[in-house]
Amino acid sequence: MTSELQPKLLVSDADAGIDFYTKALGATLTSRVTDDAGVVIHAELALGSSVFALAQSVDEWGWHDPGSVGGSPVLLMIDVSDPGATADRMLELGGELVIPVEDRPYGKRQGRVKDPFGHLWVLSGDLR
């Protein structure tokens, strides 16, 4: 059996989300679908060998972004070559530092950033 997990992030502004993730994480937009009103209901972004999706939050559909429900209970973990530089880009583009990027006793260089849409990213890499 082949399985593949593809998270779909709900954001308050899908086009701003696409812009943020492409600039901050180096993701590549591979697909963008809108409804008749122009609302982005599905966009796919490639990030290395991973793919994630995002969409505009739509209350009527029960699609709620983290800011509308008091925050996100999910941690998105991403391995990057330079967690510090990635965190800096995310902060420059409107993210918020939650836990500083530092060498951890379990052999990783890691920190956490909340993106402008309320999603929590654990940025992880090898120790320098």
N, C-alpha and C positions, 0 to 999 in steps of 0.2 A: 504494500500500500504506500502510495506517495502522498505526503501531506505538505502543505505550505501555509504558513501563517502570514497574513497580510493585514496589519493594523490599518484602520481607517480613522483618522483624526478628525473630529468635528471642531470647526473653528468659527469664530464670529465674523470673519472676513476671509473668504476662500482665496481671493486673488492676492491679498496681503500675505496669507499663509504660504502660497506658492512662492511669492517673492522672497519671504523670509527663509524658507527651507532651501531654496536654490542658492541664495547668497551665504547663509550662515553655515550650511552643512555641505554645500556643493552638490546637492541633489539635482537631478535632471528631470524636467517635466516630460512625461511620455504620453499623457492623455489628459484631456480636459473636456468635460461634458456639462452642458447647462440645460436647464429646463426652458420652457417657452418664455418665462419671465427673466431669463438671463442669470438665474441662480446656479452657481456651480454645485452640482449634485454629486459629481465624482471627478476626481483628478488623481492621476497616478504619478508618483515620483520614484525614480530609480536612485538608489544610494548604494554604490558599489554593487554587490550581488544581491542586495535586498530591494524590495519594492514596498512602498507604503502608499496609502491613499489618503485623501482628505476631501472634505465637503463642507459647505456652508451649514451652520446650524439652522434648523427649521423647526420651530416650536410645534407647529401643527403636526409634524411627522414624529414628534418625540425625539428629534435629533438635537441634543443639548451639548453645547461646548462647556468646557470646565468652568469658565467664568460665570455661566448662568446657573451652575449647580453647586457653587461653593468650592471649586477646585477639583483636581484630578486625583483619584486614588491609585493611578497606574504610573509606574516608572518605566520609561522607554530607555533601554540600555543600548548604547552604541559604542562600538570600538572604533577609535580613530587614531591616526598616527601621532597627533599632537593635541591631547585634550585641553591643554592650556590655551593654545591658539584658537581652537574651536570655541571654547568658552568665551574668549575675548571677542570673537566675531559675533557670537550670539548676544553678548551684552551690548556691543556697539549698535546692534540692530533692534534693540528694545527688550532683550531678555533680562532676567533678574537672577543674580547669583543666589543660590540656596546653600550650597556647600562648596567651599573653595577647592580647586583642583590641587591635590597634594599627593605625594607618595604615600601609599597605604601599606600597613603591615602585612597584608595578604598578597603583596607582590604586584599591585597595579597602581598606576597613576590615575586618580579618579576625582571627579567632582560632580556637582549637580547644578543644572540651570533650569529655571522655569521660562519657557518661551513666552512671547507676548500674548499667546492664546490660552495660557494656563497649563500646557502640557509640561511634564517634568522629564528632563533628559539626564540620564547618568552618562557622563562622558568618560570613557575608559580607554586606557592605553598601557603599553608596557612601561616599566620604570626606565628612566633615562640612565 
